[in-house]
């Protein structure tokens, strides 16, 4: 397996994790919007913290995927 195929696989893997985190973040935001008034405050704060952490993870994974794409362009 060449380096180019390896980078393509890494980009695919990062893309899958990126999709999972984006869907989970939007689902959690939707849950918060619908339920923040009826839930205990600590649950709401925990959900907000998780949304923030997922947002940072999305930014990090996106940055890694962009770097892999640039690396792939250099190999072509």
C-alpha positions in Angstrom: 0.0 0.0 0.0 1.4 3.3 -1.0 1.6 6.5 1.1 -1.1 8.1 -1.0 -3.5 5.2 -0.2 -2.6 5.4 3.4 -3.4 9.2 3.5 -6.7 8.5 1.7 -7.6 6.0 4.4 -6.7 8.4 7.2 -8.8 11.1 5.6 -11.7 8.7 5.3 -11.4 7.7 9.0 -11.2 11.4 10.1 -14.2 12.2 8.0 -16.2 9.4 9.6 -15.4 10.7 13.1 -16.1 14.2 12.0 -19.6 13.2 10.9 -20.3 11.3 14.1 -19.3 14.3 16.2 -21.3 16.8 14.1 -24.4 14.6 14.3 -24.0 14.1 18.1 -23.5 17.8 18.6 -26.6 18.8 16.7 -28.6 16.1 18.5 -27.5 17.3 21.9 -28.2 20.9 20.9 -31.7 19.9 19.8 -32.2 18.1 23.0 -31.1 21.1 25.0 -33.4 23.4 23.2 -36.4 21.2 23.8 -35.6 20.2 27.4 -33.6 22.8 29.2 -36.6 24.1 31.2 -37.6 20.7 32.5 -34.2 19.3 33.4 -32.1 19.7 36.5 -29.5 22.5 36.1 -26.5 20.1 36.4 -27.7 18.1 33.5 -28.1 21.2 31.4 -24.6 22.4 32.3 -23.1 19.0 31.7 -24.7 18.9 28.2 -23.4 22.4 27.5 -19.9 21.4 28.5 -20.2 18.3 26.2 -21.3 20.5 23.3 -18.3 22.7 23.8 -15.9 19.7 24.0 -17.4 18.2 20.9 -17.0 21.6 19.1 -13.3 21.6 20.0 -13.0 18.0 18.8 -14.7 18.9 15.5 -12.2 21.8 15.0 -9.2 19.6 15.8 -10.3 16.7 13.5 -11.2 19.1 10.7 -7.7 20.7 11.0 -6.1 17.2 10.9 -8.1 16.3 7.8 -7.1 19.5 6.1 -3.5 18.8 6.8 -3.8 15.3 5.4 -5.4 16.7 2.2 -2.5 19.2 1.8 -0.1 16.3 2.4 -1.8 14.3 -0.3 -1.6 17.2 -2.7 2.1 17.3 -2.2 2.5 13.6 -3.1 0.6 13.9 -6.4 
